[in-house]
Amino acid sequence: MQLIRNQNVSKKQHIKTAEQILPYLQEYPDYLEHPTIKKVLGLVSMIKSDEQMADLMNKVLEEIDIENKKDKPDEYLISRLSDIYHKHKAA
């Protein structure tokens, strides 16, 4: 889509990225998000101490391990939990 849109554009300032063409596809709405992800993000926003955050991140790692051991693991859930873990493990 991006290639078709930018096919005859001659100036760099007029080129649009896919995110600019379809901005509603950048983020997932809450009603489409996995319940586990919503729960973890809610808990992350409420945590105030480093010990609580470390405990939550350990539980996130456990959830990733549990999901990986399933016959058909949910790749989206694993990916999002890994992103959350890497974003908040140092905090």
DSSP file (Angstrom, degrees, kcal/mol; ACC not computed):
  #  RESIDUE AA STRUCTURE BP1 BP2  ACC     N-H-->O    O-->H-N    N-H-->O    O-->H-N    TCO  KAPPA ALPHA  PHI   PSI    X-CA   Y-CA   Z-CA
    1    1 A M     >        0   0    0      0, 0.0     4,-2.5     0, 0.0     5,-0.2   0.000 360.0 360.0 360.0 -41.6    0.0    0.0    0.0
    2    2 A Q  H  >  +     0   0    0      1,-0.2     4,-2.1     2,-0.2    14,-0.2   0.901 360.0  50.0 -63.9 -40.5    2.8    2.4    0.9
    3    3 A L  H  4 S+     0   0    0      2,-0.2     4,-0.3     1,-0.2    -1,-0.2   0.903 111.4  48.0 -65.8 -41.0    4.5    1.7   -2.4
    4    4 A I  H >4 S+     0   0    0      1,-0.2     3,-0.9     2,-0.2     4,-0.3   0.918 112.7  48.7 -65.6 -42.7    1.4    2.3   -4.4
    5    5 A R  H 3< S+     0   0    0     -4,-2.5     3,-0.3     1,-0.2    -2,-0.2   0.887 118.1  39.6 -64.4 -39.7    0.7    5.6   -2.6
    6    6 A N  T >< S+     0   0    0     -4,-2.1     3,-1.0    -5,-0.2    -1,-0.2   0.285  84.9 107.8 -94.7  10.0    4.2    6.9   -3.0
    7    7 A Q  T <  S+     0   0    0     -3,-0.9    -1,-0.2    -4,-0.3    -2,-0.1   0.887  89.8  25.2 -58.2 -46.6    4.6    5.6   -6.6
    8    8 A N  T 3  S+     0   0    0     -3,-0.3     2,-0.4    -4,-0.3    -1,-0.2   0.131  88.6 126.1-109.1  19.9    4.4    9.0   -8.4
    9    9 A V    <   -     0   0    0     -3,-1.0    -3,-0.0     1,-0.1     6,-0.0  -0.649  33.2-177.5 -80.6 130.6    5.6   11.3   -5.5
   10   10 A S        +     0   0    0     -2,-0.4     2,-0.4     1,-0.1    -1,-0.1   0.668  61.4  65.3-102.9 -20.0    8.5   13.5   -6.6
   11   11 A K  S >  S-     0   0    0      1,-0.1     3,-1.5     0, 0.0     4,-0.4  -0.873  72.7-138.6-109.9 139.0    9.2   15.3   -3.3
   12   12 A K  G >  S+     0   0    0     -2,-0.4     3,-1.3     1,-0.3    -1,-0.1   0.831 101.8  62.6 -60.8 -33.9   10.5   13.6   -0.2
   13   13 A Q  G 3  S+     0   0    0      1,-0.3    -1,-0.3    -3,-0.0    -3,-0.0   0.672 100.6  54.1 -67.9 -16.5    8.2   15.7    2.0
   14   14 A H  G <  S+     0   0    0     -3,-1.5    -1,-0.3     2,-0.1     2,-0.2   0.500  81.5 109.1 -96.3  -5.6    5.1   14.2    0.3
   15   15 A I    <   -     0   0    0     -3,-1.3     2,-0.4    -4,-0.4    -9,-0.0  -0.536  54.7-157.7 -73.5 135.0    6.1   10.5    0.9
   16   16 A K        -     0   0    0     -2,-0.2   -10,-0.1   -14,-0.2     2,-0.1  -0.919   7.1-136.2-116.9 141.2    3.9    8.8    3.5
   17   17 A T     >  -     0   0    0     -2,-0.4     4,-1.8     1,-0.1     3,-0.3  -0.401  32.0-104.5 -84.5 168.5    4.7    5.8    5.6
   18   18 A A  H  > S+     0   0    0      1,-0.2     4,-2.5     2,-0.2    -1,-0.1   0.862 121.9  56.2 -62.1 -35.7    2.3    2.9    6.2
   19   19 A E  H  4 S+     0   0    0      1,-0.2    -1,-0.2     2,-0.2     6,-0.2   0.841 107.6  48.3 -66.4 -32.7    1.7    4.2    9.7
   20   20 A Q  H  4 S+     0   0    0     -3,-0.3    -1,-0.2     1,-0.2    -2,-0.2   0.838 112.8  47.9 -75.1 -32.9    0.7    7.6    8.4
   21   21 A I  H  < S+     0   0    0     -4,-1.8    -2,-0.2     1,-0.3    -1,-0.2   0.907 128.3  23.2 -73.3 -41.8   -1.7    6.1    5.8
   22   22 A L    ><  +     0   0    0     -4,-2.5     3,-1.6    -5,-0.2    -1,-0.3  -0.647  69.5 163.4-124.4  72.9   -3.4    3.7    8.3
   23   23 A P  G >   +     0   0    0      0, 0.0     3,-1.4     0, 0.0     4,-0.4   0.760  69.3  68.2 -66.5 -24.0   -2.9    5.2   11.7
   24   24 A Y  G 3  S+     0   0    0      1,-0.3     3,-0.2     2,-0.1    -5,-0.1   0.600  91.9  62.1 -72.9  -8.8   -5.6    3.1   13.3
   25   25 A L  G <  S+     0   0    0     -3,-1.6    -1,-0.3    -6,-0.2    -6,-0.1   0.424  81.6  83.5 -93.5   0.7   -3.5    0.0   12.9
   26   26 A Q  S <  S+     0   0    0     -3,-1.4     2,-0.3    -7,-0.2    -1,-0.2   0.904  95.6  28.8 -73.2 -41.5   -0.6    1.2   15.1
   27   27 A E  S    S-     0   0    0     -4,-0.4    -1,-0.1    -3,-0.2     0, 0.0  -0.883  80.2-117.4-123.1 152.3   -2.1    0.2   18.5
   28   28 A Y        -     0   0    0     -2,-0.3     2,-0.1     1,-0.1    -3,-0.1  -0.692  31.4-120.3 -85.1 136.6   -4.4   -2.6   19.6
   29   29 A P    >>  -     0   0    0      0, 0.0     3,-1.4     0, 0.0     4,-0.9  -0.392  27.1-112.1 -68.1 155.7   -7.7   -1.5   21.1
   30   30 A D  G >4 S+     0   0    0      1,-0.3     3,-0.7     2,-0.2     8,-0.1   0.853 114.8  59.8 -58.6 -36.8   -8.3   -2.7   24.6
   31   31 A Y  G 34 S+     0   0    0      1,-0.2    -1,-0.3     4,-0.0    -3,-0.0   0.684 107.4  46.5 -71.4 -14.7  -11.1   -5.0   23.6
   32   32 A L  G <4 S+     0   0    0     -3,-1.4    -1,-0.2     2,-0.1    -2,-0.2   0.594  90.0 105.4 -96.1 -13.9   -8.7   -7.0   21.3
   33   33 A E  S << S-     0   0    0     -4,-0.9    -3,-0.0    -3,-0.7     5,-0.0  -0.361  83.0-100.7 -71.1 146.1   -5.9   -7.3   23.8
   34   34 A H     >  -     0   0    0      1,-0.1     4,-2.2    -2,-0.1     3,-0.4  -0.401  28.9-125.3 -63.1 138.0   -5.2  -10.6   25.5
   35   35 A P  H  > S+     0   0    0      0, 0.0     4,-2.2     0, 0.0     5,-0.2   0.853 110.0  54.2 -57.8 -36.0   -6.7  -10.7   29.0
   36   36 A T  H  > S+     0   0    0      2,-0.2     4,-2.5     1,-0.2     5,-0.2   0.898 108.0  49.5 -64.8 -39.6   -3.3  -11.7   30.5
   37   37 A I  H  > S+     0   0    0     -3,-0.4     4,-2.7     2,-0.2     5,-0.2   0.920 110.4  50.0 -65.5 -43.9   -1.6   -8.7   28.9
   38   38 A K  H  X S+     0   0    0     -4,-2.2     4,-2.1     1,-0.2    -2,-0.2   0.909 111.8  49.0 -60.4 -41.3   -4.3   -6.3   30.2
   39   39 A K  H  X S+     0   0    0     -4,-2.2     4,-2.2    -5,-0.2    -2,-0.2   0.925 112.6  46.6 -65.0 -45.2   -3.9   -7.7   33.7
   40   40 A V  H  X S+     0   0    0     -4,-2.5     4,-2.7     1,-0.2    -2,-0.2   0.922 112.6  49.3 -64.3 -44.7   -0.1   -7.4   33.6
   41   41 A L  H  X S+     0   0    0     -4,-2.7     4,-1.8     1,-0.2    -1,-0.2   0.876 110.6  51.5 -64.1 -36.2   -0.2   -3.8   32.3
   42   42 A G  H  X S+     0   0    0     -4,-2.1     4,-0.8    -5,-0.2    -1,-0.2   0.910 112.0  46.1 -64.6 -42.0   -2.7   -2.9   34.9
   43   43 A L  H >X S+     0   0    0     -4,-2.2     4,-1.3     1,-0.2     3,-0.6   0.890 109.1  55.1 -67.9 -39.5   -0.5   -4.3   37.7
   44   44 A V  H 3< S+     0   0    0     -4,-2.7     3,-0.3     1,-0.2    -1,-0.2   0.893 106.1  52.0 -60.5 -39.7    2.6   -2.6   36.3
   45   45 A S  H 3< S+     0   0    0     -4,-1.8    -1,-0.2     1,-0.2    -2,-0.2   0.753 112.1  46.2 -70.4 -22.2    0.9    0.7   36.4
   46   46 A M  H << S+     0   0    0     -4,-0.8    -1,-0.2    -3,-0.6    -2,-0.2   0.647  86.9 106.0 -93.6 -16.3   -0.1    0.2   40.1
   47   47 A I     <  +     0   0    0     -4,-1.3     3,-0.0    -3,-0.3    -3,-0.0  -0.407  36.1 171.5 -72.6 137.5    3.3   -1.0   41.4
   48   48 A K        +     0   0    0     -2,-0.1     2,-0.3     1,-0.0    -1,-0.1   0.642  54.1  63.7-118.0 -24.0    5.3    1.4   43.5
   49   49 A S  S  > S-     0   0    0      1,-0.1     4,-1.9     0, 0.0     5,-0.1  -0.740  73.3-128.8-109.5 156.4    8.3   -0.6   44.9
   50   50 A D  H  > S+     0   0    0     -2,-0.3     4,-2.6     1,-0.2     5,-0.2   0.839 109.1  56.8 -66.5 -34.2   11.2   -2.3   43.2
   51   51 A E  H  > S+     0   0    0      2,-0.2     4,-2.3     1,-0.2    -1,-0.2   0.908 107.4  47.7 -65.4 -41.5   10.5   -5.5   45.1
   52   52 A Q  H  > S+     0   0    0      2,-0.2     4,-2.5     1,-0.2    -1,-0.2   0.903 112.4  49.6 -64.9 -40.8    7.0   -5.7   43.8
   53   53 A M  H  X S+     0   0    0     -4,-1.9     4,-2.6     2,-0.2    -2,-0.2   0.913 110.7  49.7 -65.1 -42.1    8.2   -5.0   40.2
   54   54 A A  H  X S+     0   0    0     -4,-2.6     4,-1.9     2,-0.2    -2,-0.2   0.906 111.6  49.2 -62.7 -41.3   10.8   -7.7   40.5
   55   55 A D  H  X S+     0   0    0     -4,-2.3     4,-1.9     2,-0.2    -2,-0.2   0.917 111.9  48.2 -63.6 -43.7    8.2  -10.2   41.8
   56   56 A L  H  X S+     0   0    0     -4,-2.5     4,-2.1     1,-0.2    -2,-0.2   0.902 110.1  51.5 -64.2 -40.9    5.8   -9.3   39.0
   57   57 A M  H  X S+     0   0    0     -4,-2.6     4,-2.2     1,-0.2    -1,-0.2   0.850 107.6  53.3 -67.0 -32.9    8.6   -9.7   36.3
   58   58 A N  H  X S+     0   0    0     -4,-1.9     4,-2.1     2,-0.2    -1,-0.2   0.898 109.6  48.6 -64.7 -39.5    9.4  -13.1   37.8
   59   59 A K  H  X S+     0   0    0     -4,-1.9     4,-2.3     2,-0.2    -2,-0.2   0.855 108.5  53.7 -68.2 -34.3    5.8  -14.1   37.4
   60   60 A V  H  X S+     0   0    0     -4,-2.1     4,-2.2     2,-0.2    -2,-0.2   0.920 108.8  49.2 -64.1 -43.2    5.8  -12.8   33.8
   61   61 A L  H  X S+     0   0    0     -4,-2.2     4,-2.4     2,-0.2    -2,-0.2   0.891 109.9  51.6 -62.6 -39.2    8.8  -15.0   33.1
   62   62 A E  H  X S+     0   0    0     -4,-2.1     4,-2.6     2,-0.2    -1,-0.2   0.912 109.0  50.3 -62.5 -42.2    7.0  -18.0   34.6
   63   63 A E  H  X S+     0   0    0     -4,-2.3     4,-2.4     2,-0.2    -2,-0.2   0.885 109.4  51.2 -63.9 -38.9    4.0  -17.2   32.4
   64   64 A I  H  X S+     0   0    0     -4,-2.2     4,-2.3     2,-0.2    -1,-0.2   0.924 111.2  48.1 -63.2 -43.9    6.3  -17.1   29.3
   65   65 A D  H  X S+     0   0    0     -4,-2.4     4,-1.5     2,-0.2    -2,-0.2   0.911 111.6  49.8 -63.2 -42.6    7.8  -20.5   30.3
   66   66 A I  H  X S+     0   0    0     -4,-2.6     4,-0.5     1,-0.2     3,-0.2   0.920 112.4  47.3 -61.2 -44.0    4.3  -22.0   30.9
   67   67 A E  H >< S+     0   0    0     -4,-2.4     3,-0.9     1,-0.2    -1,-0.2   0.878 109.0  54.1 -67.4 -37.3    3.2  -20.8   27.5
   68   68 A N  H 3< S+     0   0    0     -4,-2.3    -1,-0.2     1,-0.2    -2,-0.2   0.800 103.6  57.3 -65.9 -28.7    6.3  -22.0   25.7
   69   69 A K  H 3< S+     0   0    0     -4,-1.5    -1,-0.2    -3,-0.2    -2,-0.2   0.592  86.0 102.0 -80.2 -10.7    5.8  -25.6   27.1
   70   70 A K  S << S-     0   0    0     -3,-0.9    -3,-0.0    -4,-0.5     0, 0.0  -0.299  83.2-118.0 -70.4 158.5    2.3  -25.8   25.6
   71   71 A D  S    S+     0   0    0      1,-0.3    -1,-0.1    -2,-0.0    -4,-0.0   0.918 111.7  23.0 -62.1 -44.4    1.8  -27.9   22.4
   72   72 A K  S    S-     0   0    0      2,-0.0    -1,-0.3    -5,-0.0    -3,-0.1  -0.779  88.8-159.6-123.6  85.8    0.6  -24.8   20.5
   73   73 A P        -     0   0    0      0, 0.0     2,-1.0     0, 0.0    -5,-0.1  -0.321  24.5-114.4 -67.9 147.9    2.1  -21.8   22.3
   74   74 A D     >  -     0   0    0      1,-0.2     4,-2.3    -7,-0.1     5,-0.2  -0.724  28.4-167.8 -82.4 102.4    0.4  -18.4   21.8
   75   75 A E  H  > S+     0   0    0     -2,-1.0     4,-2.6     1,-0.2     5,-0.2   0.853  84.3  54.2 -63.8 -36.3    3.2  -16.5   20.0
   76   76 A Y  H  > S+     0   0    0      2,-0.2     4,-2.8     1,-0.2     5,-0.2   0.941 109.5  47.2 -63.4 -46.5    1.5  -13.1   20.4
   77   77 A L  H  > S+     0   0    0      1,-0.2     4,-2.6     2,-0.2     5,-0.2   0.920 113.3  48.4 -61.3 -44.5    1.2  -13.6   24.2
   78   78 A I  H  X S+     0   0    0     -4,-2.3     4,-2.2     2,-0.2    -1,-0.2   0.918 113.0  48.3 -62.2 -43.6    4.8  -14.7   24.5
   79   79 A S  H  X S+     0   0    0     -4,-2.6     4,-2.2     2,-0.2    -2,-0.2   0.931 114.0  44.8 -63.6 -47.3    6.0  -11.7   22.4
   80   80 A R  H  X S+     0   0    0     -4,-2.8     4,-2.5     2,-0.2    -2,-0.2   0.908 113.6  49.6 -66.8 -41.6    4.0   -9.1   24.3
   81   81 A L  H  X S+     0   0    0     -4,-2.6     4,-2.6    -5,-0.2    -1,-0.2   0.894 111.0  50.7 -64.3 -38.2    5.0  -10.5   27.7
   82   82 A S  H  X S+     0   0    0     -4,-2.2     4,-2.7    -5,-0.2     5,-0.2   0.906 109.8  50.3 -64.1 -41.2    8.6  -10.5   26.6
   83   83 A D  H  X S+     0   0    0     -4,-2.2     4,-2.0     2,-0.2    -2,-0.2   0.926 111.8  47.4 -61.5 -44.7    8.3   -6.9   25.5
   84   84 A I  H  X S+     0   0    0     -4,-2.5     4,-2.0     2,-0.2    -2,-0.2   0.920 112.4  50.5 -62.9 -43.6    6.8   -6.0   28.9
   85   85 A Y  H  X S+     0   0    0     -4,-2.6     4,-1.8     1,-0.2    -2,-0.2   0.943 112.4  45.1 -60.1 -49.2    9.5   -7.9   30.7
   86   86 A H  H  < S+     0   0    0     -4,-2.7     4,-0.4     1,-0.2    -1,-0.2   0.822 113.7  51.0 -66.8 -30.4   12.3   -6.2   28.8
   87   87 A K  H  < S+     0   0    0     -4,-2.0    -1,-0.2    -5,-0.2    -2,-0.2   0.863 123.0  27.5 -73.4 -35.4   10.8   -2.8   29.2
   88   88 A H  H  < S+     0   0    0     -4,-2.0     3,-0.3    -5,-0.2    -2,-0.2   0.453  93.6  89.5-111.0  -1.6   10.2   -3.0   33.0
   89   89 A K  S  < S+     0   0    0     -4,-1.8    -1,-0.1     1,-0.2    -3,-0.1   0.860  94.0  44.4 -67.5 -32.8   12.9   -5.4   34.2
   90   90 A A              0   0    0     -4,-0.4    -1,-0.2     1,-0.2    -2,-0.1   0.673 360.0 360.0 -83.2 -16.8   15.4   -2.6   34.8
   91   91 A A              0   0    0     -3,-0.3    -1,-0.2    -4,-0.1    -2,-0.1   0.494 360.0 360.0 -71.6 360.0   12.9   -0.3   36.4
